Amino acid sequence: MSTKAQYRGGVATFYDGTSFESVKPLAPILFEEDFLGKAFNVTHWWTAIDVSSAGLTTPVLLTDGANGLISLPLDVTSEAQESGLTWGDHRPLVLNRGLVFECRLALITLPTLLSEAVWGLAGDKNAVADTVAEGIWFKADGDGVIVAESDDATTNNDDKATGITVVAGAYHIYRIDCTVPTDIKFYIDGARVAEATTFSANAVPTLALQPYFHNAKASGAGLGDVGVDYVRVWQNRA
């Protein structure tokens, strides 16, 4: 491990030169969640998404999970299901203040059939990812192929190839850099992806957002389990 630093958008960030994890952003506004406790905070921070009739979709901390891990599962029950984490549509993050999202995440079980997982930043939650009005995220739809998307309710960039296909259980570091809202950049393990697309979400420069992890299927027996190790989000105050 070698620690390096970079300065971007008025924020100095120390990062691991091997894994490219941002170990310490020196930003005025910084949120960090490592899921180390015996329970995750659903009072002040998280709203758990748990939607099923007969299946098991409850977000749960993995017992003795290395580094602290939370699982967002779907099971094989043939029904509409959702599992995930948001801030309950409380949206204090501001697009044009040098906003950066980063997480370490694995598809513990790859999505199958109609199962779809998204992770990143979003506006108000909806049961179907494609109907969320504002979203800047990574997506895996029915397999381990990772795409990048942005939508500000005016300009929509769907299913842009990253060139990355993940295997079940492999953790990767995903970063979304909104420092330039008209040219948002997506990274996986420190390498920029989907470079051929200019992702702009600047229809409303002060767009309010929240962290967003959503694993869902509209029907059927599709599977999927998303494991989140950590979440960091930072921005300038003004």
RORO-980972 format. One record per residue: residue in three letters; z, y, x of N, C-alpha, C in turn. Coordinates in steps of 0.02 Angstrom, whole numbers, plus 50000, padded with zeros to 5 digits. Each point is the difference from the previous one (the first is absolute). Example, Ala and Ser with C-alpha at 12.3 -4.5 7.8 and 13.67 -1.06 7.14 Angstrom:
ALA503904971650660500005005949955500005006050045 SER499645005349982500035005950042500375005549961 
This chain:
MET500004994050042500005006049958500005006250044 SER499565004749985499995006550034499985005349947 THR500455004950005500025005449951499585005850023 LYS499565002249956499565005650014500115005449947 ALA499685005750009500085005449952499335003449987 GLN499945002849940499425004049984500225005949956 TYR499615005350000500165005949961499415001349954 ARG500134999849934499475000849952500275003549938 GLY499655005149977500205003449939500685003350004 GLY500205002150062500655003250007500584995350007 VAL499874993550005500524994950004499914995850063 ALA500534999550040500004995450057500234993249976 THR499634994850019500174993249978500034995450061 PHE500574996650007500074994850051499784993349969 TYR499594996350036499754993749973499994994650053 ASP500034993849977499964994250043499284999150022 GLY499885000350065499324999650025499684993249993 THR500404994949983499734993249990499854998649926 SER500505001249957499924998649929499735005949961 PHE500075006150029499805006349968500465001949942 GLU500594997149997500505002249951500245007050019 SER500035004449951500275006750011500764999649997 VAL500324999450058500724998650001500425006249984 LYS499745006050013500395005949984499545006149993 PRO499815001649938499655006349987500515005749997 LEU499895005350038500445005849999499745005049950 ALA500064998249936499745004049945500575003049960 PRO499905005949970500525003049958500194995649941 ILE499504996649970500134995649944499834992950022 LEU500494995649999499904993150023500384995249954 PHE499644995149973500314994649961499894993550038 GLU500544996150008499964993550032500364994849959 GLU499704994249992500314994449965499844993650038 ASP500534996650023499904993950039500254993749964 PHE500255000849938500214994449959500504995550037 LEU500485003150034500494996350039500624998049960 GLY500125003249944500624998749964499994993749959 LYS500554998849965500064994249956499645001349934 ALA499865006449986499625001949940499605006250018 PHE499465001249964499625006150012500185005149947 ASN499925006350018500285005549961499555001749940 VAL500214997849942499625001649938500345005649961 THR500515003150031500345005749968499695006650022 HIS499915000750065499765006450026499274999950022 TRP499734994150016499334999850028499524995849958 TRP500094993650002499484995549975500064998549926 THR499434999249967499964996949934499634993550009 ALA500324994549982499704993450007499534998749942 ILE499414997550014499524997949949500074992549991 ASP500164997849940500124992949987499754998649930 VAL499374997749994499684999049935499734993049996 SER500304996049955499754993249986500354997749936 SER499694995149968500314997049941500374993650017 ALA499684995850041500304993650016500064998850075 GLY499655004050040499984999050072500545003850036 LEU499994999650067500495003350043499645005450040 THR500165006349987499675005750033500505005150026 THR500624997950009500535004750020499975001550074 PRO499945006450020500055001750071500684997850027 VAL500004996950058500624997250026500025000550076 LEU500595001850026500094999950072500034992750023 LEU499644998450053500004993250025500634998750040 THR500374994849984500624998450033499884998950075 ASP500375003650041499954999550073499295001650025 GLY499625003849961499335001950022500035004350062 ALA499644997950053500025003650063499795007349990 ASN500405004650024499895007349996500135002949932 GLY500144995749950500075002249931499334999849965 LEU499944995749950499364999049966500104999949925 ILE499535002849963500004999449927499364996649978 SER500064995749951499444996149973499835002649931 LEU499345000849988499755002249935499544994449974 PRO500284995249962499634993949985499655000049932 LEU499444996449997499714997749938500014992450003 ASP500064996749942499984992750002499424997349959 VAL499954993449996499414996849973499985000049924 THR500535002649967500005000449927499405003949975 SER499654997249952499395003249974500185005549951 GLU500055006150025500205005849959499895006350041 ALA500045005749967500015006450036500665000850037 GLN499975002050063500605000750040499945006150046 GLU500585003050015500045005450049500644999350040 SER499965001450064500585000350043499895005750049 GLY500505004250012499885005550047500575004850006 LEU499885005450037500485005350012499655006749996 THR500315004749965499785007050001500635004350002 TRP499915006549997500575004549991500085002049927 GLY499774995849955500095001249929499645006249976 ASP499435001450031499595005949985500345006650017 HIS500534999650041500275006050032499575001250062 ARG499675005850003499465001050049500135006250043 PRO500464999650049500165005950041499565000750062 LEU499564995250013499585000350059499385004249985 VAL499795004250048499485004949987499414998850047 LEU499414999149971499414998150037499855004650059 ASN500015006549990499755004650052500555002550047 ARG500534996250008500535001950047500044995150059 GLY499424997550021499994995450056500284993249984 LEU499894997749938500314993949975499714993850036 VAL500464995650022499804993750031500424994449970 PHE499674994549983500324993949973499904994450051 GLU500534996150012499934994250043500454994449976 CYS499764993850004500424994349984499784994050043 ARG500464995350006499844993450029500034995049943 LEU499464996449989499934996249938499604993650013 ALA500174994849964499624993750003499844997749929 LEU499434996949992499854996349939500284993050012 ILE500624999049979500344993650012499604994349968 THR499785001249939499524995749966499405004349983 LEU499414998050023499415004049986499865000549926 PRO499765005749975499805000449929499454995149984 THR500044997049941499484995549976499805002149929 LEU499404997949980499745001349932500045007549985 LEU500355002049947500025007149981500575003950032 SER500374996950046500565003450032499745005450048 GLU500345005749999499795005850040500625003650025 ALA500005001750064500575003750030499755006550029 VAL500395005449989499855006550031500645002650032 TRP499925003950054500595003050032499785006550035 GLY500415005249988499855006550029500345005549961 LEU499615004949978500265005949963499645000449933 ALA500365002549949499685000449934500355005249957 GLY499665001649944500315004049948500404995449954 ASP499965001249935500404996149953499764992849997 LYS500474995549993499864992849998499624998049938 ASN499554995150008499684996849943499954992650014 ALA499914996149947499994992750007499404997650039 VAL499455003749998499384998050034499855005350053 ALA499924997850062499915004650055499425004849989 ASP499454997549975499405004249992500085005449948 THR500534999749959500115005149949500545005050021 VAL500284999350060500465005050026499595006350017 ALA500215005749975499595006150007499915002050072 GLU500534999750040499965002050070500284994450044 GLY499614997950048500234994750045499665000550067 ILE500394999150053499744999750069500324993950030 TRP499634994650006500334993650017499534994950030 PHE500324994750026499654993950018500024995249941 LYS499504995549997499974995349944499754993250023 ALA500294994749971499754993250007499904997349930 ASP499384998049984499824998149932499754992849999 GLY500454995449984499824993049992499914996150065 ASP500145003250057499944996650064500335004350054 GLY499874998450064500315003750055499575005550029 VAL499455001649966499555005450024500325006749983 ILE500125004250050500335006449989499495005649994 VAL500065003949946499575005849991500455006249995 ALA499695005950008500355006349995499705003949941 GLU500455003849966499785003849941500355006749996 SER499665004849971500325006449983499715002549935 ASP500435003249960499805002849936500465005749984 ASP499735006049989500415005849981499855002349930 ALA499734995449959499805001349930499365004149996 THR499715001850058499365003450002499504996150043 THR500204998550061499594996250047500304993150010 ASN499594994849990500254993250002499634996050053 ASN500354997450049499734995650051500304993149990 ASP499614995449974500254993349983499764994850051 ASP500454995350015499814993850036499615001250063 LYS500245004550043499665001450063500244995050053 ALA499534996550029500164994650046500375002550062 THR500524996350019500365001550062499784995450057 GLY499654994649982499814995150050500564995250018 ILE500565000549965500594995950014500114995049944 THR500074993750018500214994749954500644997050028 VAL500545000249962500644997650025500114992749978 VAL500444996750036500204993249982500705000349969 ALA500154995049960500654999949966500575000250050 GLY500485004349986500615000350040499965004550061 ALA499425002750016499935004150061500165007349984 TYR500485002750037500195007049990499555004650040 HIS499825005649968499595005150031500305006849984 ILE499865004950042500245006849989499445004149970 TYR500135002649941499505003849962500225007449998 ARG499555004450019500165007249999499455003949965 ILE500205004949960499545004549966500195007050021 ASP499555003550033500135006650028499635005249958 CYS500395003949963499725005249956500055006950031 THR500075000350067500075006550033499445004749981 VAL499404997349995499425003949975499814997149932 PRO500215003049945499894996949934499274998949982 THR499555003650032499284999049988499704994650045 ASP500424997250044499774994850046500594995450015 ILE500224996449950500574995550006499794993950041 LYS500454997950045499834994650046500464994049987 PHE499704994050001500354993749991500014996250066 TYR500594997050016500084996250062500334993349985 ILE499794994950036500344993549999500144998150072 ASP500644999050016500224998350068499745005050051 GLY500015006449981499825005350046499265001550004 ALA499574995949971499285001050003499755003149935 ARG499615005350005499735003049940499504995349967 VAL500044999749933499554995749961499635004249948 ALA499474997249973499595003349949499775007050022 GLU499835000550064499805006550028499375002849970 ALA499584995849972499365002349973500085004249937 THR500594999649969500135003749938500445006050014 THR499835005649971500435005950002500434999949937 PHE500644998550009500474999649944500295007049988 SER499845002949944500275006549981500384999449935 ALA500615002849998500405000049939500255007149986 ASN499585004850015500215007050002499845004049937 ALA499844996649945499865003649938500605004449981 VAL500604997350011500625003849992500364999750067 PRO499955005250042500294999650067500744998450001 THR500375002149949500724998749997500154993849958 LEU499534995449998500094993949961500674996750016 ALA500394998449948500654996950008499934992449998 LEU500324996650047499904992850009500674996450010 GLN499974993449997500584995750012499774993950039 PRO500444996650037499824993550029499864995049945 TYR499534995650012499764995749946499824993150027 PHE500364994949976499864993050015499934996449934 HIS499424997049988499874997149934499604993650008 ASN500284994549974499694993450003499934997849927 ALA499394998749977499924998949928499394995749985 LYS500014997349939499414996649972499995001349925 ALA499405000649972499945001449929500104993849958 SER499854994150029500074993749964499884994350049 GLY500074993949976499814994250040500554997650046 ALA499824994950039500484996450042500005002450072 GLY499705005850013499965002550069500685001050032 LEU500014998950065500615000750039499975006250044 GLY500555001450033500035005450049500725001950014 ASP500155001350064500685002150019499935004950057 VAL500255006149989499975005350051500695000750031 GLY500024999750067500625001050036499995006650038 VAL500515004249988500035006650032500595000050048 ASP499865001750063500525000350052500315007050002 TYR499595005150007500275006850000499505004849968 VAL500265005849980499595005549974500245006450034 ARG499545004050026500165006750025499485004849971 VAL500255005649975499575005349975500275006650027 TRP499565004250026500235006450027499505005549986 GLN500255006250002499585005949988500365006250024 ASN499645005550004500305006550013500325002749937 ARG500465004750009500345002849942499555005149964 ALA499575003350038499565005049970499365000250038 
